Amino acid sequence: MSITNSSYSKLIIGALVLLNFILLSVFFFLRPQYGERKRPNPNDFLKRELNLMEDQVVKFMELRKVHFQKVKKESKAIRTLKNEMLGVISRELPDTLKAYMIADQIGIKEANREKLLVQHYIALQAECTPEQRQKLERVFKEAMMRWKFQKGKRGKKKKKKAQ
């Protein structure tokens, strides 16, 4: 049988088309659906990573809730100040002195957010055993690196959408 044989060529082409169809079907139907991925529960993650006891998990949940309420309040204040600053500098005659004063207030709010993070870490650390404290430090470092990377990616995505 030679490769130029028309029935042989048709058989090979048919098999290749069938394999392509199967492969594309697998890629299409077995891929994760957009929006289907659930965010991992940070409490489950910390429980697993730090080997937390149930009472520690409850305490961590409470501390996390309080921390994020405080951070949310500061973040809202920062957004309000930034909008105010933009209004001040967008005028026909921008008031740079007032804009600088608002920028200073924003800096104070940003510093307060960082202080809240320090307080949160210390509160979490107080609930840990010495072995868990070492793991907590590693987990926080990794989380801060991920946050920095994700924050940068979000900024790039926003810039692309704006263009």
N, C-alpha and C positions, 0 to 999 in steps of 0.2 A: 504494500500500500504506500503510495507516495503522498506527500503533503499537499500536492496539487490536486489530488482527487477531490472532486466537488462534494461528495457525500461526507467524506472525512472532515473537510473544512467546515461544512455546515454543522457537524456534530461538535467540533471544537468551539466554534463560535457560539453555538447554543449553550454549551456547558459554561463558557465564560460569562455570557449574559446572565445565566441562572445564578452563578456564583456572585456576580456583581449585585444582582437584585437581592440576594440573601444578605450579603454584607451591608448594603445600604439600609435594608430593613432592620438589621440588628442595630446599626448606629442610630437610626431614627427612633425606634421603639424602646430601646434600652437605655437611652441617654437620660440623665436627670432632667426633669421638667423645670422650666424657669419658675422661680418663686416657690418651688416645692421644698427646697432645702430649709430645714428648721435651724434656727440659731441654737447653738449649744447652750445649755443651761449653765451659767457660771458656777452655781452652787454645786451642781453635779461634778463639774470639772474640778473645783477646789476640793470637794469631798474625796474624789479619786486621787488627785495629785498629792494632797497633803495627808491622806488617810485620816480624815476627820471623823470624830465620833458624832452621833446624832445630835447631842446637845450643842456641840460646836457648830454643826451645820445650821441649826436654828439661830444661834447667836450671830453667825456670819451673815445670814439672811437679813436679820434685823439691822446689823451694822451697815450692810450694803444699801438697804432701803433708805436709812437715815442719811447716809453719805450722798446718795444720788438726789435726794430731795434738796439738800443744801447746794450741791453743785448745779442743779437745775435752776435754782433761784439766782445764783451768781451768773450763770450763762445767760439767763433772760435779761438781767441787768446790763450785761456787756452788750447784748444785741441792741437794747434800747439806747445805750450810750453811743454805739456806733452809728445807729440811724440818726441820732441827734447831731453827731459830729458831721455826718455826710450832709445833713441839711444846712449846717453852718458854713461848710466850705463850698457848697453848691450855689450859694447866692451870687448875685452879680458882683457884690463887693464882699468877698469872704472875710470872716472874722477869724483870722489865724490865731489870735491870742486865746479866744474862746475854744477853738478847735484843739489847741495844745492843752488847755486845761481839761477838756473832755478826754483827750488821749491819756493824760495822767490818771484820771479817774478810771479809765479802762485798764490801765496798767495795775492799779491797786486791786481792781476786781480780779484780774488774771492772777495776781499774786495770792489773793485770798483763795482762789480755786486750788492753787498748788499747795497752800497750807492745809486745805481741807483733805487733800490727798495724803499729806504727811500724817495728819491726825487719824485718817481712816486706816492707813497702814499700821500705825502704832496700836490702834484699837484691835485690829485683826491679830497683830503679833502678840498682844497680851493674852489672847485666847488660845495660843498655840503652845505646844511642847517645844523644847529646844530643837528637836529633830524637825518638827514641822516649821519652825522659824526659818531654818536654812532653806527648806523647800519653798516657803512663801517668798523669800527673797528672789529665788530663781524664777518663780512663776510671775512675780511682779516685773522683773526685768524683761522677761519674754513678752509680757502683755504690753509694756511700755514701748518696746521695739515694734510690735505689731501695730499698735495704735499710731505710732509715728509714721509707719509705712502706709497704713490705710488712710490716714489723714492726708498724706501727700497724694495718694491715688485719687481720693475724692476730689481734691482741688483740681487735678488734671482733668477729671471727667467733667466737672462743672465748666471748666474753660473750654473744652471741646464742644459742649452743648451750646455755650454762648456764641460760638463762632458760627 
